[in-house]
Amino acid sequence: MTIFRINMNEDQKNIITQTANYVQSISEKDSSGHDWWHIYRVYNLALKISELEGGEKFVIELSALLHDLDDWKLNGGEETGKAESWLEKVGVKNEERTRILRVIGEVSFKGAGVETRTTTIEAKIVQDADRLDAIGAIGIARTFAYGGNKNRIIYDPGIKPVRHNSFDAYKNNTAPTINHFYEKLLLLKNRLNTKTARKIAQNRHEFMEKFLLQFFSEWDNIF
């Protein structure tokens, strides 16, 4: 799938196209909620935010496309260096490669009690785009897809949500899927960086709140 914007030179367009095709080829069969369409949505959300918030498009586009390539959730708990290797392979210049890798390194949520500070406008935008795709109707669907992929139960009233104060504690968490709403998803609206993302998030956040009210209403009527 070819995706790029017209305000780029031919070399940049080719790199974006190659990267999109590469990421699609390795993520299209993912069943954890981190498939190609997640990447594609984050890519387009990032561009939408960038139109109003600024940032360098080439850095934003490559960062959005590659943001999950080394994600610990998809690589046995480890980061792999695949993004850096790919950027070298397609000939991204050293300065741009460094900026893109910094953005990627600042995207992920690392626990409710862990600061995830962004240092550039590009990182703010890509982090916001990724977090927007984690909330709302699509976010709910992705959350249960991930829980099922990791063999987690839906809910257990005896297991309470936890505020993880370290990245290791967050990574090692195996709590039921419903807990994830309280450990991450409901926190994201107030942790977005840009005015544009916060505006988009409002409706998505309210939808999650309504879903949880309905979930617990049904749960309480049965037990």
N, C-alpha and C positions, 0 to 999 in steps of 0.2 A: 504494500500500500504506500503510495507516494504522498507525503505530507510535508509541505514547506510553505513559506511565505515569500512574496515576490521581492521583498526588500533585502535580498541576499545575492551575493555573487554566485557564479556557477559552482565553484568549489564547495561553498557552504551548502548549497542546495543538494549537491551530490552526497555530501557527508550526512546530511539529515536523512535523505532517502535511504542510504545504505544502513544507517543506524536504525531507522524505523523497521526496515525489512529484517534486520538481524534480531532485534528485540521481539518482533512479532513471531519469528520462526522458533524462538526458544520459550515463548510465554503463552502461545495461543491455546495450549491444552492444559494450562494450569487450572486446578480446581480449588484453590485456596482463597480466591478473591483477588489474586494478584496477576490475573491473566492479561492478555494483550488489550482487551477493552478497558481495563482499569488504566493501563498506561496511556491509552489513547484519550480517555476522558481527562486524565491529569494534564496531559499535553495541551488539550484544547482549553481547559480551565485556566491553565497558566497563561496561555496567550490572551485569553479574555481579560484576565486581571492585568496583564502587562499593558494592554491597550490604554488603561486608565492610570496605571501606577508607574509605568516606565520600565527600565531595565533593558539589558542587551538581549535582543531576541535570540541570537544564535546560542548564547550561553543558556538561556532559559529553555529553549527547545531541546537541546542535547541533554541538559540536566533532567528535564521531565521524562524524556524517553529512557534514560539510563538509571533513573533513581532507585529502581528495585533490583537492579542486576546483581548487586552485592549484598542485598538485604539478608540479615542473619536468619529471618523467618523462613527463607527459601533455600538456605545453603547450610543446613545442619547446625545452625547456631553460630556460624563463622562468616566473616567477611572474606571475599575471595580475590579481589583485585581485578575482576573481569572488566569493569568499566574503564579503568586506566589502560589496560591492555588493548581494549577496543579503540579508545581514543588515539592511542599511539599508532595502531594499525591503519586507521583511516586518515592519519596525517594532521590531526588537530595540533595547532601550535602550542608550544610549552606553556606560554602565559595563559592562553585560553583553557588548556587542559587543567592547569592548576585551579583556575576559577571554577570550572565545572565540577571537579572533584570536591572542592570545598562546599559547593552547593549541595551535592549529593550527600556529603557527610553530615550536613546540618538538617536534612529533611525529616528523619525518623523521630517518632515519639519514643521516649526512653523511660517512661514511668511518670506517674502523677506527681511525684515529689522530686523529679529530676528536671532541671532547667534545660530547655532545648533552644538556646539562643541562636539567632541568625545574624550574620555579620554583613550581608550585602542585600541589596534590593532583589537581586535574582534569587537568592536563597529564601527570602521572605515570600516571594511569589510562588515558587515551586513548593515550598512547605505548605503554604495556604492551599494550593490546588490539591495536593495530596490529602490534606486533612478534610477538605470539602468532600472528597470522594469517599471519606470514611463515615460520613454522617448522612442523615436523611434516608429515603427509601432505599437507595442503592447501598448506602452504608450499612443498613440493617441486613440487607441480602448478603453483602460481603462478610459481615460479622458471623452469620450463621454458616456460610460456606466455609469460612476459616475454621470455625469450631468443629464442624463435621470432618473437615480434612485432618484435624488434629485429634479426632476421637474424643472430643469434649462433650459432656452432657449439656443439655439446654439450661437447666436450672436446678439448684439444690438449695432450699431455704436455710439449711444448716451451714452453708458456706458463704460467709459474708465478703463483700468487696473489700479490697485492701488498697491503701495508698502506698504504692511501691516507691521507696526512697533511694533505690539504686537501679541502675540498668540491669545488673545481674538478677536482681529480684524480679524485675519485670519480665525478663527473658525466660526465667524459670517458672513463671506462673502457669498453672494448669487448671485454673478455676473454671466453673461453668460459663457458658457464653453470655448469659444475661449479666454476669458480673462485669463484663468488659464495657458495658454501657457506662457503668459508674466509675470504672477504673481508668477510662480513657474518653469514650465518645462524647459523653455529656460535658466534658471539660474543654473540648476543642473550640467551641464558639468563642470563649473568652481568651483563647490563646492564639487567635489568628493575628496576623501582622498588619494586614492592609484593610483599609476602609471598604474596598470593593468586595473582598472575601467575607468580611463581617456582614455585609448586606446580604450576600448570597446565602450565608449560613443561617440566618434567622429562621426562615421557613423550614429548613432541613432540621434544625434543632427542635423546633416545636413539633414536627412530625414524629421524631423519636420519643419525645415526652408523651405524646398521645398513644403511640404504640405501647409503651411501657404501662401506661394506665390501663389499656385494654388487656394486655398480657396478665397483669396481676389481678384484674377484675375476673378474668376467666379462671385463673389459678385458684383464687379464693373461693369461687363458687363451686369448685370441685373438691377441695381439700378441707 
